[in-house]
């Protein structure tokens, strides 16, 4: 089972993605970038879905910080953009 971290401030998106992905994956949720970074560094998920304007730590800051941690360099990060 893969682990997917979703970092986004929108609770309805959390529910939607957990319902869609949760049957085949372990889904972890973070409502802000600080929590997302903490979860990512402790759990080392297989994939991170990160809202580009996530509160507290935006996408660019998250990616810069992740580059400083060797084990996080291998994690795929997909940026989520609101339409």
Secondary structure, 3 states (H helix, E strand, C coil): CEEEEEECCCHHHHHHHHHHHCCCEEEEEECCHHHHHHHHHHHCCCEEEEECCCCCCCHHHHHHHHHCCHHHCCCEEEEECCC
